[in-house]
Amino acid sequence: MDIKKIKRNLHNFAKEREWEKFHSPKNLSMALSCESAELLEHFQWLTEEQSKKLSPETLTEVGEEIADILLYAFRLCDVLDLDISRIVEDKFQKNIKKYPVELARGIAKKYSKKD
């Protein structure tokens, strides 16, 4: 995946349509949230097992929603001048420290919670 090319394409896509004025961080984050909700709709009311066995048509629709989510996230990074590769790697490294294997392995809840 060429992230710079994706960001450039999204930037040009918005510029050609004169949509920059609509692509504020507030609006893009709201659109991102809406797309995430559309993804959730595909799984609402399914059992765990059903959610793992989607029909080919539903799987295509889920893929399109994931693409929309990623595109809005990339566009938001472009507007905020964030380096996607760096922030993802930084967050991954933080998660490695936050969830050490010996404390987090096989546990769904945060290891620091006592219940």
ROGU-269135 format. One record per residue: residue in one letter; y negated, z negated, x of N, C-alpha, C in turn; residue number from 1. Coordinates in nm, 2 decimals. Layout:
PT type    npy    npz    npx   capy   capz   capx    cpy    cpz    cpx seq
PT    A      Y      Z      X      Y      Z      X      Y      Z      X NUM
...
***
This chain:
PT type    npy    npz    npx   capy   capz   capx    cpy    cpz    cpx seq
PT    M   0.12   0.00   0.08   0.00   0.00   0.00  -0.12   0.00   0.09   1
PT    D  -0.21   0.10   0.07  -0.33   0.11   0.14  -0.45   0.04   0.06   2
PT    I  -0.47  -0.09   0.09  -0.57  -0.17   0.02  -0.71  -0.11   0.03   3
PT    K  -0.75  -0.06   0.15  -0.88  -0.01   0.16  -0.90   0.12   0.07   4
PT    K  -0.79   0.20   0.07  -0.80   0.32  -0.02  -0.81   0.28  -0.16   5
PT    I  -0.73   0.18  -0.21  -0.74   0.14  -0.35  -0.88   0.09  -0.38   6
PT    K  -0.93   0.00  -0.29  -1.07  -0.05  -0.32  -1.17   0.06  -0.32   7
PT    R  -1.16   0.16  -0.23  -1.25   0.28  -0.23  -1.24   0.36  -0.35   8
PT    N  -1.11   0.38  -0.40  -1.09   0.46  -0.52  -1.15   0.39  -0.64   9
PT    L  -1.13   0.26  -0.65  -1.18   0.18  -0.76  -1.34   0.18  -0.76  10
PT    H  -1.39   0.17  -0.64  -1.54   0.17  -0.62  -1.59   0.30  -0.67  11
PT    N  -1.53   0.41  -0.62  -1.58   0.55  -0.66  -1.56   0.57  -0.81  12
PT    F  -1.44   0.52  -0.87  -1.41   0.54  -1.01  -1.53   0.48  -1.09  13
PT    A  -1.56   0.35  -1.06  -1.67   0.28  -1.13  -1.81   0.35  -1.11  14
PT    K  -1.83   0.39  -0.99  -1.96   0.46  -0.95  -1.98   0.59  -1.03  15
PT    E  -1.88   0.67  -1.03  -1.88   0.80  -1.10  -1.91   0.78  -1.25  16
PT    R  -1.87   0.67  -1.31  -1.88   0.65  -1.45  -2.00   0.56  -1.48  17
PT    E  -2.08   0.52  -1.37  -2.19   0.43  -1.38  -2.15   0.30  -1.45  18
PT    W  -2.04   0.24  -1.40  -1.99   0.12  -1.46  -2.03   0.00  -1.37  19
PT    E  -2.09   0.02  -1.26  -2.12  -0.09  -1.17  -2.20  -0.20  -1.24  20
PT    K  -2.29  -0.16  -1.33  -2.37  -0.25  -1.40  -2.29  -0.35  -1.49  21
PT    F  -2.17  -0.30  -1.53  -2.08  -0.38  -1.61  -1.98  -0.47  -1.53  22
PT    H  -1.97  -0.43  -1.40  -1.87  -0.50  -1.31  -1.92  -0.62  -1.24  23
PT    S  -1.98  -0.71  -1.31  -2.02  -0.83  -1.25  -1.90  -0.92  -1.22  24
PT    P  -1.90  -1.01  -1.13  -1.79  -1.10  -1.11  -1.75  -1.17  -1.24  25
PT    K  -1.84  -1.21  -1.32  -1.81  -1.28  -1.45  -1.73  -1.18  -1.54  26
PT    N  -1.78  -1.06  -1.56  -1.71  -0.97  -1.64  -1.57  -0.93  -1.59  27
PT    L  -1.56  -0.91  -1.46  -1.44  -0.87  -1.40  -1.33  -0.98  -1.41  28
PT    S  -1.38  -1.10  -1.39  -1.28  -1.22  -1.40  -1.24  -1.23  -1.55  29
PT    M  -1.33  -1.21  -1.64  -1.29  -1.22  -1.78  -1.19  -1.10  -1.82  30
PT    A  -1.22  -0.98  -1.77  -1.12  -0.87  -1.79  -0.99  -0.90  -1.73  31
PT    L  -0.99  -0.96  -1.61  -0.86  -1.00  -1.55  -0.78  -1.10  -1.63  32
PT    S  -0.85  -1.19  -1.69  -0.79  -1.29  -1.78  -0.73  -1.22  -1.90  33
PT    C  -0.80  -1.13  -1.96  -0.75  -1.06  -2.08  -0.63  -0.98  -2.04  34
PT    E  -0.63  -0.91  -1.93  -0.51  -0.84  -1.89  -0.39  -0.93  -1.86  35
PT    S  -0.42  -1.05  -1.81  -0.31  -1.14  -1.79  -0.25  -1.19  -1.92  36
PT    A  -0.34  -1.21  -2.02  -0.29  -1.24  -2.15  -0.20  -1.13  -2.21  37
PT    E  -0.24  -1.00  -2.19  -0.16  -0.89  -2.24  -0.03  -0.89  -2.17  38
PT    L  -0.02  -0.93  -2.05   0.11  -0.94  -1.98   0.20  -1.05  -2.05  39
PT    L   0.13  -1.16  -2.08   0.20  -1.27  -2.14   0.26  -1.24  -2.28  40
PT    E   0.19  -1.15  -2.35   0.24  -1.11  -2.48   0.38  -1.05  -2.48  41
PT    H   0.41  -0.98  -2.37   0.55  -0.92  -2.36   0.66  -1.02  -2.35  42
PT    F   0.62  -1.14  -2.30   0.72  -1.25  -2.28   0.72  -1.36  -2.39  43
PT    Q   0.62  -1.35  -2.47   0.60  -1.46  -2.58   0.72  -1.46  -2.67  44
PT    W   0.78  -1.57  -2.69   0.89  -1.59  -2.78   1.03  -1.55  -2.73  45
PT    L   1.03  -1.50  -2.60   1.16  -1.46  -2.55   1.22  -1.58  -2.48  46
PT    T   1.35  -1.58  -2.48   1.42  -1.69  -2.40   1.42  -1.65  -2.26  47
PT    E   1.45  -1.75  -2.17   1.46  -1.72  -2.03   1.54  -1.60  -2.00  48
PT    E   1.66  -1.60  -2.06   1.75  -1.49  -2.04   1.70  -1.35  -2.09  49
PT    Q   1.64  -1.35  -2.20   1.58  -1.23  -2.25   1.46  -1.18  -2.16  50
PT    S   1.39  -1.27  -2.11   1.28  -1.23  -2.02   1.32  -1.16  -1.89  51
PT    K   1.45  -1.18  -1.86   1.51  -1.12  -1.74   1.57  -0.98  -1.77  52
PT    K   1.59  -0.95  -1.90   1.66  -0.83  -1.94   1.57  -0.75  -2.03  53
PT    L   1.46  -0.70  -1.98   1.36  -0.62  -2.06   1.42  -0.48  -2.08  54
PT    S   1.38  -0.42  -2.19   1.42  -0.28  -2.21   1.34  -0.19  -2.12  55
PT    P   1.39  -0.07  -2.09   1.31   0.02  -2.00   1.17   0.04  -2.05  56
PT    E   1.15   0.05  -2.18   1.01   0.08  -2.23   0.93  -0.05  -2.21  57
PT    T   0.98  -0.16  -2.24   0.90  -0.29  -2.21   0.87  -0.31  -2.07  58
PT    L   0.97  -0.28  -1.98   0.95  -0.29  -1.84   0.84  -0.20  -1.79  59
PT    T   0.83  -0.08  -1.84   0.72   0.01  -1.81   0.59  -0.05  -1.85  60
PT    E   0.58  -0.10  -1.98   0.46  -0.16  -2.03   0.42  -0.29  -1.94  61
PT    V   0.51  -0.37  -1.90   0.49  -0.48  -1.82   0.43  -0.44  -1.68  62
PT    G   0.49  -0.33  -1.63   0.44  -0.28  -1.50   0.29  -0.23  -1.51  63
PT    E   0.26  -0.17  -1.63   0.12  -0.12  -1.65   0.03  -0.24  -1.66  64
PT    E   0.07  -0.35  -1.72  -0.02  -0.47  -1.73  -0.04  -0.53  -1.59  65
PT    I   0.07  -0.53  -1.51   0.06  -0.59  -1.38  -0.04  -0.50  -1.30  66
PT    A  -0.03  -0.37  -1.31  -0.12  -0.28  -1.24  -0.26  -0.31  -1.28  67
PT    D  -0.29  -0.32  -1.41  -0.42  -0.36  -1.46  -0.47  -0.48  -1.39  68
PT    I  -0.39  -0.59  -1.39  -0.43  -0.71  -1.33  -0.46  -0.69  -1.18  69
PT    L  -0.38  -0.62  -1.11  -0.41  -0.60  -0.97  -0.53  -0.52  -0.95  70
PT    L  -0.55  -0.42  -1.03  -0.67  -0.33  -1.01  -0.80  -0.41  -1.04  71
PT    Y  -0.80  -0.50  -1.14  -0.92  -0.58  -1.16  -0.94  -0.68  -1.05  72
PT    A  -0.83  -0.74  -1.00  -0.84  -0.83  -0.88  -0.90  -0.76  -0.76  73
PT    F  -0.85  -0.63  -0.73  -0.90  -0.56  -0.62  -1.05  -0.52  -0.64  74
PT    R  -1.08  -0.49  -0.76  -1.23  -0.45  -0.79  -1.31  -0.58  -0.78  75
PT    L  -1.27  -0.69  -0.82  -1.34  -0.82  -0.81  -1.36  -0.85  -0.66  76
PT    C  -1.26  -0.83  -0.58  -1.28  -0.85  -0.44  -1.38  -0.75  -0.38  77
PT    D  -1.38  -0.63  -0.42  -1.48  -0.53  -0.38  -1.62  -0.58  -0.41  78
PT    V  -1.64  -0.62  -0.53  -1.77  -0.66  -0.58  -1.82  -0.78  -0.50  79
PT    L  -1.73  -0.87  -0.47  -1.76  -1.00  -0.40  -1.75  -0.98  -0.25  80
PT    D  -1.72  -0.86  -0.20  -1.70  -0.83  -0.06  -1.60  -0.93   0.00  81
PT    L  -1.49  -0.95  -0.06  -1.38  -1.03  -0.01  -1.28  -0.94   0.06  82
PT    D  -1.23  -0.99   0.17  -1.12  -0.91   0.24  -0.99  -0.96   0.18  83
PT    I  -0.93  -0.87   0.10  -0.80  -0.91   0.03  -0.69  -0.95   0.12  84
PT    S  -0.67  -0.87   0.23  -0.57  -0.90   0.32  -0.59  -1.04   0.38  85
PT    R  -0.71  -1.07   0.42  -0.73  -1.20   0.48  -0.72  -1.32   0.38  86
PT    I  -0.77  -1.30   0.26  -0.77  -1.42   0.17  -0.62  -1.44   0.12  87
PT    V  -0.54  -1.33   0.11  -0.40  -1.35   0.07  -0.33  -1.42   0.18  88
PT    E  -0.35  -1.38   0.30  -0.28  -1.44   0.42  -0.32  -1.58   0.44  89
PT    D  -0.45  -1.61   0.42  -0.50  -1.75   0.43  -0.44  -1.84   0.33  90
PT    K  -0.43  -1.79   0.20  -0.37  -1.87   0.10  -0.22  -1.89   0.12  91
PT    F  -0.15  -1.79   0.17  -0.01  -1.80   0.20   0.01  -1.91   0.30  92
PT    Q  -0.07  -1.91   0.41  -0.06  -2.01   0.51  -0.09  -2.15   0.46  93
PT    K  -0.19  -2.16   0.37  -0.22  -2.29   0.30  -0.10  -2.34   0.22  94
PT    N  -0.03  -2.25   0.15   0.08  -2.28   0.06   0.20  -2.33   0.15  95
PT    I   0.22  -2.27   0.27   0.33  -2.31   0.36   0.31  -2.45   0.39  96
PT    K   0.18  -2.49   0.42   0.15  -2.63   0.46   0.16  -2.72   0.34  97
PT    K   0.11  -2.67   0.22   0.11  -2.75   0.10   0.25  -2.78   0.05  98
PT    Y   0.34  -2.69   0.06   0.47  -2.70   0.01   0.58  -2.69   0.12  99
PT    P   0.59  -2.79   0.20   0.68  -2.79   0.31   0.83  -2.78   0.25 100
PT    V   0.91  -2.70   0.32   1.04  -2.67   0.27   1.12  -2.80   0.24 101
PT    E   1.11  -2.90   0.33   1.19  -3.02   0.31   1.15  -3.10   0.19 102
PT    L   1.03  -3.08   0.14   0.98  -3.16   0.03   0.98  -3.08  -0.10 103
PT    A   0.98  -2.94  -0.09   0.96  -2.86  -0.21   1.09  -2.78  -0.25 104
PT    R   1.19  -2.78  -0.17   1.31  -2.70  -0.19   1.38  -2.74  -0.32 105
PT    G   1.39  -2.64  -0.41   1.46  -2.66  -0.54   1.39  -2.74  -0.64 106
PT    I   1.27  -2.77  -0.62   1.19  -2.86  -0.71   1.08  -2.78  -0.78 107
PT    A   1.08  -2.78  -0.92   0.99  -2.70  -0.99   0.85  -2.77  -1.00 108
PT    K   0.85  -2.90  -1.01   0.72  -2.97  -1.01   0.67  -3.00  -0.87 109
PT    K   0.54  -3.02  -0.86   0.48  -3.05  -0.73   0.55  -3.17  -0.67 110
PT    Y   0.59  -3.16  -0.55   0.67  -3.27  -0.48   0.59  -3.40  -0.48 111
PT    S   0.46  -3.40  -0.48   0.38  -3.52  -0.47   0.38  -3.60  -0.61 112
PT    K   0.42  -3.54  -0.72   0.42  -3.60  -0.85   0.55  -3.69  -0.86 113
PT    K   0.53  -3.81  -0.90   0.64  -3.90  -0.92   0.67  -3.91  -1.07 114
PT    D   0.79  -3.87  -1.11   0.84  -3.88  -1.25   0.98  -3.88  -1.25 115
***
